[in-house]
Amino acid sequence: MAFLSAQEKLYDPWKELIEFYQVYQDGSINYYKTMAFFDVPVETALVAKDREPYELEGSVHVEHLSLETPDGIRLLDDVSLDMLQGEQVALVGFSGSGKSSLALCIAQLYQYTSGHATLGSREISGLAKADITRNMGLVSQSPFIFEGTIRENLLYSYMALHGEDCTLEGDCAPELDALVQVLQQSGLFVDVLRFGLNTILQEEEEENLPVIIDMRKSFQQEYGEAVAEWVEFFDERQFLSYAGIAENIIFGAPMADEFKNDRLMENPFFLDFLDDADLTRPLLSLGKEIAYQTVDILKNLTLDRMFFEQTPIRPEEFAQYEEIVRVIKNKSLHQINRQQTLALLELALRFSPGKHRIAAIPEFMVHLILEGRFLFKERIKQKNAHAVAFFKNDRYIHSQTIFNNILFGIVKTTNPAAQEKSTSS
């Protein structure tokens, strides 16, 4: 009985020991396989002994260069070419013809098996990696962007080459003109410029604001006529055809939430102002006409967003306004309820004559809106002077991007190339 009891108790420890041994063997084999994969002889020295990295001329000379795999497959066969410093050369060919292989040989990422390739006057195969990184840059077919700023990504290899003591703001950092030149040569200048222009400056960055105001004035003086086809500049005495009626009345960037477009119908102050400015009934008439025309034209069509480009009604709102039109069809304005009134007012306030051709705005209404603009400005200053940042030629709008502050107008969205033209100007 004692023997059988001991035998039973030995089973579980032996099982655990055998399982551990199996895991140990699997781990050992995988470890040695992994180490063997990376344990290869270094073909090229990382840093040359007893000298600084070469400063080489930017010319490349390739003569009878060939690249052959260990299996005997010839990827490159007797290639020769010359590139002078500052020259641009394009290699054109089918996939697999050797374009990338040749570039990687010149960049010392592949070791060519015969022939010669020189950078400046030095054989590429005999250079250290530090020499290559000092004199050559490479953008691979599958580039990788590191975390950090664009500047840090541009200077990644530069800072690594100059050591830990070199910082982006230190004396060893390259000048801004050099970075701009690199961006232009690589075709990234316009994209990076657009990123910068789309930045919103914080209010504490006051030192930059006068420069941007001066740029605004210079832009309008030099390019105002040239871009007038694509841009409608802000002018408090003019009605903006490519802005909504609410934007024409407020004529500024709302800083308080209750004055943003989607909150105006919940704002008692704004609704009272519309009454005092004699705008409520004209806006209701306009909203009613827009609803009638939109429903009449689109009621039998598929609710595709493309069909709604000429009206301020959105596809998801069509059913709501279709029901409103059905209910108020034979009613006058004073007979419709408050919910219907607010829906029609909101529709009219979103209406932009330059974009929405479903209806026309009467001339008398344009004058009422311009008069209402100045009345609104007086009223809002008494209620809350900081609720709206009004558009003034000598004032920076903190809620807008640098681009919008320089442009100081509205891009006419009917022209798809308008913003591109304005940016390039």
N, C-alpha and C positions, 0 to 999 in steps of 0.2 A: 504493500500500500504506500509506503514511504517512497519507494522507487517510482511508482506511477505518478504520485503527486509531484515529485521533483521534475520528472520528465514533462509533465503538463505545464509547470511554471517556467521551464526553459524555452518553450516554443515562442512566446511573444518577444523576449529579448533577442533571440536568434533572428527572428523575422525582421525586427527593426535594424539589427546590425547588417543584415544582407541588403536591405533597402538603402541604408546609408552608404554602404560600399558601392552600390550601383550608381547612386547620385554622385559620389566622389569620382568614380571612373568617368562618368559622362562629363562632369565639369572639367576634369583634367584633360580629356581629349579635346574638348571645345576650346580650352585655354591654349593648348599647344597649337591647334589649328589656326586660331586667331593670331597668335604671336608669330607663327611661321608666315602668315599672310603679310604682316607688316615688317617682318625682319628681313629686309632686302638690302643689299649694299647700296650706299649712296653714290649715285652716278655723278653728281655735281656738288662741289663744295658750297656750303651756304655763304661763307665769308672767306675772302682771300687772306692768306697769311701775310703779315708784315706790310700791308698797304691799305690805303683807303679805296673805296669803290671807284672805278674809272668814270670819268666824264667823257662820254663818247659822242662823236658826230652822229646825226640822225639818219645817215644813209645805210641802206641794206643791200648787200650783194649776195646773190645765191647762184652757185655754179655747179651744174651736173649733180644736183642733190637727189638722193634716193632714200626711201624709207621702206624697210622690209621687216615683216613680222617674224618671230622665231619659227613659225610654220612655213616660212618661205613665200608668204603672200606679199606682193610688192604694192604698197599703197601709193608711193611716189616713185616716178621713174625718170631720172635725168632731167630735173627741172632747173631752169636758169632764169633769173630775172634781176633787174636792178631798180632800186627805188632811191631817189635823191631826197635829201632833207627838205621837208615842206611839200613833197609831192604826194598826191593821192592816187592810189592804184586799186582798181576793182578786179577781183578774180571772179569770173563768171563760168558756171558749169553745172552739170547735172548733180543731183545728190549722190554722194559717194565718189565723186571724181577727184577728191583730194584737196579741196580748198581749205577746209579746216585743218587737215593734217599738216599742210604746208605752213599755215599760220602758227600752229602749235610747235612745229620744229623751229621756226624763227624765234618764238618766245621761249625756247629751251624747255618746253614741257614734254616734248618728244625728242629722243636722241636719234638723229638721222644716221643711217648706216653707211653712207658713202657720199662723197661730194663735199662741198664747202658752203658755209653760210656765215657771213661776217656782218657785224654791227659796227659802223665806223670802220676801223681797220683791224678789228679783233675778231678772231674765230669764235662764233657763238658757243660751240661745244666746250671751249676752254675757259669760258667766263664763269665767275662765281654767281650764285643767285643774287647776291647783293649788287653786282654789276648790272644784271638784267633789270632788277626792280628800280635801280637808280635811273636807267636810261630808256625803259620801255614800259608802256601801259597796255593792258589787254582787256577788252570787253568780250566776254565769252558768249556763246550762243544761249546759255542759260544763266544770265547774271543774277547775282544775289545782293539784295539791298540790306545792309545792316541796320539795326535799330539806331536811332539818333537823327541828327539833322542832315540836310543835304550837304552842308559844308563839311560835316564830319565824315560823310561817306566819300566825298571828293578827296579829302585829305587823308584817307585811311592809310594808304601805303606811304604817303609822304611823311606822316607823323611817325609811323613805325620805323622808317628809315633813319629819322633824325634822333631817335631814342626817347626815353621816358621823360627827359628834362625839357623836351620841346612841347609846348602847349599851343592850342589854337590861337591864343591871344598873345603869345610870347614873341620875342624878337625874331625867332627862326620861322614864324608862320609866314606864308607867302602873302604878297600884297593883293588887295582886292582886284586890281586890274588884271593880274595873272589868272585869278579864278574866273573872272568874266571872259577872258580869252579862251580858257579851257571849255567853258560852257558854250561859247560860240562855235568852237571847233568841233565839239561833240554833238551840236544840234540841240542842246538842252536849254539854251538861253531863254527862248520865248516861254517855255514851260515853267522854268524857275521864276521868271519875271511875273508870270500869271499867278503863281503861288503867293509871291510877295504882295501883289496888288490886291489879292483877295483876303489879305489880313485885316483884322479889325484892331486898331490901336487902342490901348487902354488910356484912360483919361490922365493918368500920371505921366504919360510920355509926351508932355507938352512941348519939349524942345523940337520935336519933329513936325509939329503942326504948321508953323509959318512956312516951312519949305513946301508942304503939300498945297497950301493955299496959293503960294506963288506959282506952283506947277499948274494949278487949275486955271489961273489967269493966263499963263503963257500958252496952255493948251487951247483955250478958246480963241485967243488972239491969232495964233499961228495956224490952227487946224479947224477952227470953227466952221468956216465955209466948206472945207473939204469933206467934213464928216456930217454936214447938215442933213444929208440924205439918209443917214443911219441913226443919228442921235437927235433927240429933242431936248435942248438945254433948259434948265430950270430958269424961269423968269416969273416973278410974282405978279407981273401985270399981264401974263399970257396964260391962256387955257392950254393944258397939256392933253393933246389928242390921244396919246398912247398911255395915259394914266387913267385909272378909274375915277369916277366922280368924287368918291370919298377922298381919294388922294389929292384931287384938285382942290377940294375944300380945305382939308387939313394942311396941305402943302408943307409937309415936314415929316420927320421920322418920329412916330409915337414912342415916347419913353415910358408912359404908363400903360398898363395892359388894357385898361378900359377904353383906350382910344385906338387900339389896333382894329383893323378892318372887321375881323370876325367877332368883335365884341361890341360894335357900335350900336346894334339894335338892343343891347342890354344896358345902354348908357343913357340915363334920363337927361343928363346935361346936354348930350348931343341931340337927342330927339327934341328937346325944348328949343335948342338953337335952330334946328331946321324949321320949326314953326315960326320963330321970330324973324328968320331970314326969308320967309315966304317961299321956302323950297319944298315943303312937304307935299303939297298937291301936285306941282309939276313933276316931282320925282315919282309920285304914285302913278301919274298918267304914263310916264315913261316906262316904269316897271310893268304896268298893265299891258302896254303895247308890246314890250319885249316878250312877255309870257305868251300873249296871244300869237304873235308871229312865230315864235319858236315851236310851240305846240302844233300849230297849223302846218308848219313845214316838215317837222320831224316825227309826227305821230305815227306814220306808217313805215318808218325806216328803222333799221337795226340801230340800237343805241351804241354806235361806235364813237369813240372819243373824237375822231376826225370830223364828224358832222357837227360837233359842238364848238368848233374853233371860232365861229362867227357869232356866238351868243355867250353871255355871262352865266347861263344856266349850265350846270355840270350834269354829266350823264346820270349820276346817282340821285340827282334832284328832280329829274324829269317827271317822274310819277307824281311827286308832290305838287309841282306847278301845273301839271295836266289836270289834277283834281281841283286846284284853285281856279283855273280857267273855266272848268265846267260849272263850278258853284257860282262864280261872279259874272258869268256870261251876260246876263241881262240886268246887272245891278250897276248903279252909279257909284262913284268913289265913296260917298258918305254912307253908303249902305253896307259896305264890307266890314267884317269884324277886325279886331285888333291883330289877331294872329295873321290874317291875310294881309293886312296893311304892312306889318313888319316884314313879311316875306317879299312883298313887292318893293318896299323901300330898299331892302338889302340887295335885291336884284338890280335896281337902278343905280345904287351906289357902287356896284361892281362894274357897271357899264363903262367901256372904254371905246370911244368913237373910232379910234384908229385901228382897233383890233376887231371890234364887234360890228359887223355890217347888217345885223338883223333889224336895226332901227336907226333912226337919225335923231340927233339932239337939236331942238329948236335954237335959233340964235338968241332969243330973249332969255333962254335958260342958261346959256353960256355967260351972259352978263350977270344974271342972278348969282351964279356960282362964284364969279370973280368978286362981286360985292360981298358975298357971304364969306369968302376967304379972309377978307380983312376984318369983318365982324367977328369971325371965329377967333382970330388971333387976339383981338382985344378982350374977348370974353374969357378965353383960356388963361390969359395972363393974370386976370383977376382971381380966377378959381385956383389954378395951380400952374405957376410959371414954368415948372420943370416937366410938365406932362408931355410936351411936344418940343422937339428940337427943329425949329423952323428953318427952311432952306434960305440961307443968305450967302451972297457971294464971298463975304469975308469971314464966314463961320465954318468951322470943322464939325461934321456930324459924327459923333463918336459911335453911334450904333451902325454906321455904314462902313463898308470896306474902303481901303485906300483907293482902289480903282473907282468906286462910286463917288468918292470925294473929289478926285481929280476930274472925272468925267462931268460930274455935277449935272446930270440929266438922265434921260431914259433912253435905252437902246430900243429902237423900233423893231419889235419882234417879228414883223412880217418879213424882214430881211434876215435869213439865217446866218449870213456872214457878217452881220452888223457888229457884234462884239469883237470878233476877230479883227475886223478892220480898225475898230477903235483902239484896241490894244496895240496893234502894230503901229498906229499913228503915234 
